[in-house]
Amino acid sequence: MFKITQPPVIIFGRHSARDYSFPQNCLVITSSGAIQRGWLDYLKLNDCHVFNKVESNPSIETVENIISEFNDTNFSNIIGLGGGSSMDVAKFVGSKMKKFKILIPTTFGSGSEVTRISVLKVNGKKKSFHDDSQLADVAIVDSYFIKHSPTEIIKNSAIDAVAQCSEGYDSKNGNPLTKFLCNQAFEMLEEGIIKMDKEKIVLGSLISGLGFGNCSTTLGHALSYVFSNEGYPHGHALSFTTLYAHQFNNSKFYQRFSNLVKK
């Protein structure tokens, strides 16, 4: 027997976020560049509260600050807008405050928009929190956001997705469906990275999240936390740790992952 969890609604497609009818009086949780990059204008979010201080590799203190600041504010829903950090914070806050959660990734690698996992720093160390209450109520995956992303950001995020799905495939917690999803995600991401096909990277990242989010990552991700805690970009750390984990585990993805890292 195995169990699959995912958001009840997943919307995919270019301009899907722009065309979504957002509720009024939302709390948008995002990073400092969201307003400057025009993300709120793109989503037509005018009547909303904004917390735009989510840092890379966010801490539990950030969550506590948001809850303290907005606890007496009668906002309707939470919108997590940004990379994995912003979405992880939004999921955790939404779970604690029992709010409807809409997650919109602007980078494509973490798969956080469709998982029940939040990663936060506690006492300076990364810790994963797993709970069904952290699942988004609506996940909106809009490839518009990858259009103007720097190549370095795209590659760093894509390596995260490739590491997650290949580790997920090898996971002892896997099942036939997660193996199918993880393998499909790897195929799509591999082609996307080699040909710099951004649409394939976006869809591959989503499928990777649905796959590994229902099993687990393995040794590569566990080792990467050591480097992430020292400030190394997550994808950069995984390009080393997952490669060596795949070699140690004799993974069928070892050589193909190695080739992608060199790209």
C-alpha positions in Angstrom: 0.0 0.0 0.0 1.2 3.5 -0.7 -0.2 7.0 -0.3 0.0 10.0 -2.8 -0.6 13.6 -1.6 -0.7 16.6 -3.8 -2.6 19.9 -3.9 -6.2 19.5 -4.9 -5.8 22.1 -7.7 -2.7 22.4 -9.9 -2.9 25.0 -12.7 -0.1 24.9 -15.4 0.6 27.1 -18.4 2.1 30.4 -19.5 0.2 33.3 -18.1 -1.9 31.0 -15.8 -1.0 33.2 -12.8 -1.8 36.4 -14.6 -5.2 35.1 -15.6 -6.1 33.6 -12.2 -8.8 35.5 -10.2 -7.1 36.0 -6.8 -9.2 36.7 -3.7 -9.2 40.2 -2.3 -7.3 41.1 0.9 -4.6 38.4 0.6 -1.2 38.2 2.4 1.6 37.9 -0.2 4.7 36.3 1.2 7.7 36.9 -1.0 11.3 38.1 -1.3 12.6 41.7 -1.5 12.8 41.8 -5.3 9.1 41.0 -6.0 7.9 44.5 -6.3 10.9 45.7 -8.3 10.5 42.8 -10.8 6.9 43.7 -11.3 5.5 40.4 -10.1 2.6 41.9 -8.1 1.6 44.1 -11.1 1.7 41.0 -13.3 -0.6 39.2 -11.0 -2.8 42.3 -10.7 -2.5 42.1 -6.9 -3.5 45.6 -5.7 -5.7 44.9 -2.6 -3.2 42.9 -0.6 -0.8 42.9 2.4 2.8 42.2 1.5 5.6 40.6 3.5 8.7 40.9 1.2 11.5 40.0 3.6 12.0 36.3 3.0 15.7 35.5 2.9 17.5 32.7 1.1 17.5 29.7 3.3 14.9 31.2 5.6 14.8 30.7 9.4 12.0 29.8 11.7 12.3 33.3 13.1 11.0 34.7 9.8 7.9 32.6 10.2 7.4 33.8 13.7 7.8 37.4 12.6 5.1 37.1 10.0 2.7 35.4 12.4 3.4 38.1 15.0 3.0 41.0 12.4 -0.2 39.8 10.8 -1.9 37.8 13.5 -4.4 40.6 14.1 -4.9 41.3 10.4 -8.1 39.8 8.9 -6.5 38.8 5.6 -8.3 36.2 3.5 -5.6 33.9 2.0 -1.9 33.4 1.8 0.0 33.7 -1.6 3.5 32.3 -1.6 5.3 34.0 -4.5 8.9 33.3 -5.3 11.5 30.5 -5.1 11.5 27.6 -2.7 12.3 29.8 0.2 9.3 32.1 -0.1 7.0 29.1 -0.8 8.3 27.1 2.2 7.7 30.1 4.5 4.2 30.7 3.1 3.3 27.0 3.5 4.5 26.9 7.1 2.8 30.2 8.0 -0.4 29.0 6.3 -0.4 25.8 8.2 0.1 27.5 11.5 -2.5 30.2 10.8 -4.9 27.8 9.1 -5.3 29.9 6.0 -6.0 28.9 2.4 -2.7 28.7 0.5 -1.9 29.7 -3.1 1.7 28.9 -4.2 3.3 30.4 -7.3 6.9 29.5 -8.1 9.1 32.0 -9.9 12.1 29.7 -10.1 11.8 26.1 -11.2 13.6 23.5 -9.2 12.4 23.1 -5.7 8.9 21.7 -6.5 7.8 23.2 -3.2 4.5 24.3 -4.7 3.3 20.7 -4.8 5.0 19.1 -1.7 4.1 18.8 1.9 7.6 19.8 3.0 9.0 23.1 4.3 12.7 23.6 4.9 13.6 26.2 7.5 16.7 27.0 9.5 16.4 26.2 13.2 19.3 27.5 15.3 21.3 28.1 12.1 20.8 24.5 10.8 18.4 23.4 8.0 15.5 21.3 9.1 12.7 19.7 7.1 9.1 19.9 8.3 6.7 17.4 6.8 2.9 17.8 7.2 -0.1 17.4 5.0 -1.4 20.8 6.4 1.5 22.4 4.5 0.2 21.4 1.1 -1.0 24.2 -1.1 -4.7 24.5 -1.8 -3.9 25.8 -5.3 -0.5 25.6 -7.1 -0.1 27.8 -10.1 2.9 27.1 -12.3 3.4 29.8 -14.9 6.4 29.6 -17.2 6.2 33.4 -17.7 8.5 33.8 -14.7 11.4 31.8 -16.3 11.5 34.2 -19.3 13.7 36.8 -17.7 15.5 34.6 -15.2 19.3 34.7 -15.4 20.9 31.6 -16.8 22.7 30.9 -13.6 19.5 30.9 -11.6 17.8 28.6 -14.1 20.7 26.1 -14.0 21.0 26.2 -10.2 17.3 25.5 -9.8 17.2 22.9 -12.6 20.0 20.9 -10.9 18.0 20.9 -7.7 15.0 19.4 -9.6 17.3 16.8 -11.3 18.8 15.9 -8.0 15.5 15.5 -6.4 13.9 13.3 -9.0 16.9 11.1 -9.5 17.3 10.6 -5.7 13.5 10.1 -5.4 13.7 7.3 -8.0 16.4 5.6 -5.9 14.6 6.1 -2.6 13.6 3.1 -0.6 10.4 4.9 0.2 9.4 5.0 -3.5 6.6 3.2 -5.2 5.7 2.5 -8.8 4.0 5.9 -9.3 6.8 7.9 -7.7 9.4 6.0 -9.8 7.3 6.7 -13.0 7.1 10.4 -12.1 10.7 10.8 -11.1 11.9 9.0 -14.2 9.6 11.1 -16.4 10.8 14.3 -14.7 14.5 13.4 -15.2 13.9 12.8 -19.0 12.2 16.1 -19.4 14.7 18.1 -17.3 17.7 16.4 -19.0 16.4 17.5 -22.5 15.4 20.9 -21.1 18.9 21.6 -19.7 20.8 20.3 -22.7 18.6 22.2 -25.2 17.9 25.1 -22.8 14.2 24.4 -23.4 12.7 26.5 -20.6 9.2 25.1 -21.0 10.5 21.6 -20.4 12.4 22.7 -17.4 9.3 24.3 -15.9 7.1 21.2 -16.4 10.0 18.8 -15.4 10.4 20.7 -12.1 6.6 20.3 -11.4 6.6 16.6 -12.2 9.8 16.2 -10.0 8.0 17.8 -7.1 5.0 15.4 -7.5 7.4 12.5 -7.6 10.0 13.1 -4.9 7.4 14.8 -2.7 5.7 11.4 -2.3 8.8 9.4 -1.5 11.9 11.2 -0.4 15.3 12.4 -1.4 18.4 10.4 -0.3 22.0 10.8 0.7 22.8 13.7 -1.8 20.3 16.1 -0.2 21.2 15.1 3.3 24.9 15.9 2.6 24.1 19.1 0.8 22.6 20.7 4.0 26.2 20.8 5.4 27.2 23.2 2.6 23.9 25.1 2.5 24.3 25.9 6.1 27.6 27.5 5.2 25.9 29.7 2.5 26.5 27.7 -0.7 23.7 27.8 -3.2 21.6 24.7 -2.9 21.9 23.6 -6.5 25.7 24.2 -6.5 26.0 22.0 -3.4 23.9 19.3 -4.9 26.0 19.2 -8.1 28.7 17.7 -5.9 26.8 15.8 -3.1 24.2 14.1 -5.3 26.9 13.1 -7.8 28.9 11.3 -5.2 25.7 9.9 -3.6 24.7 8.4 -7.0 28.2 7.0 -7.4 28.1 5.4 -4.0 24.6 4.0 -4.6 25.4 2.8 -8.1 22.4 4.8 -9.4 21.4 4.4 -13.0 21.4 8.2 -13.2 25.1 8.7 -12.2 26.6 9.3 -15.6 23.7 11.3 -16.9 23.6 13.5 -13.8 27.4 14.0 -14.2 26.9 15.2 -17.8 24.2 17.6 -16.7 26.3 19.1 -13.9 29.0 19.9 -16.5 26.5 21.8 -18.6 
